[in-house]
């Protein structure tokens, strides 16, 4: 059976990594099944077999692939039906969408939800999360308590290119979702898994796009471990 | 002869519209010739034949097409060799790059160069530019005199997704430039045409990418009217 090591919170059902979500919907896109094995921040030894210490890790028969982008490329190579990217140029453009997601969108979402993430973790993972994130940010997690409205405004402004695009076409991939949709969609499943904060106004075209992606994979995305 | 109505400054040689530049390099990409007819902001009557009042306007035989994105689509449809986008999905992704360029990159460049643009115009066009831009911005042009360093910092941060992408592949389109490269490249020809401000550090990977696009079309991009 195909396996994906998947970041989990205190509850097994809490799967919040935006990178792992890319793999979850990419597998659904290809109608491929997998077991999503819960994994926590402090279980780095359990990934030793993969030669690195981060999720997602896909184990597919005798192949082990880490890094969500590499996993998506592996899936297109190994299972060419229902491609995530239908040409090298399209994949190359997808790489820009990936980097926009990571340098602009994730950066705008993270400060809004980092305390929610913290609260969703086991105590031992909380300690790891606090130490690593406070070191990276140069600030205490609690410094992000306020300013929610200003951060939401920044996030909604950051979403402008996505919003303009999905006003003109149903998906980033055009008439159907592509790998680019999976990458951006993962960014939104991250807050959804841990936070009650409403990131989008209900009439935001981005919300319509989110609903379309969710509907496209509703029957094929499974959370069971 | 194919004709493109092309925004010009006081000097005929000053062609600064980022949208017109898209068409210039897209034509070069396809090895198609055109006359680039200088046009100024206050010459709206000269575009009346196109049913709207903005450049670029392409006149190709009996076809008239306005709007840079529509012109690029027209070129791929009419001259399918050397496609700007090699699949509908790739074009769909390109639309995201276009909207990122217009909502993030142009927004970061414009405040840095708007006084330079103003100074490059004929007096009658200066009056038009001042009135229309001050109304849109809600501020006087001269309010943008200072803060150059802070604005350059914002611009360089905005460029993160482009920078990360062209570190990993030569062009946004991958091994070769695509329509997405033309759209982003146009944004950089805009300041280059009117301003001495150095937007990029010389060792910025974005500068390397700019040099590669310039080199790819060096022999085919003409400025002659």
Interface residues (C-beta under 8 A of the other chain):
Chain A: X85 X86 X87 X88 X89 X90 X91 X92 X93 X94 X95 X96 X97 X99 X100 X102 X103 X104 X160 X161 X162 X164 X165 X168 X169 X171 X172 X173 X174 X175 X176 X178 X180
Chain B: X85 X86 X87 X88 X89 X90 X91 X92 X93 X94 X95 X96 X97 X99 X100 X102 X103 X104 X160 X161 X162 X164 X165 X168 X169 X171 X172 X173 X174 X175 X176 X178 X180
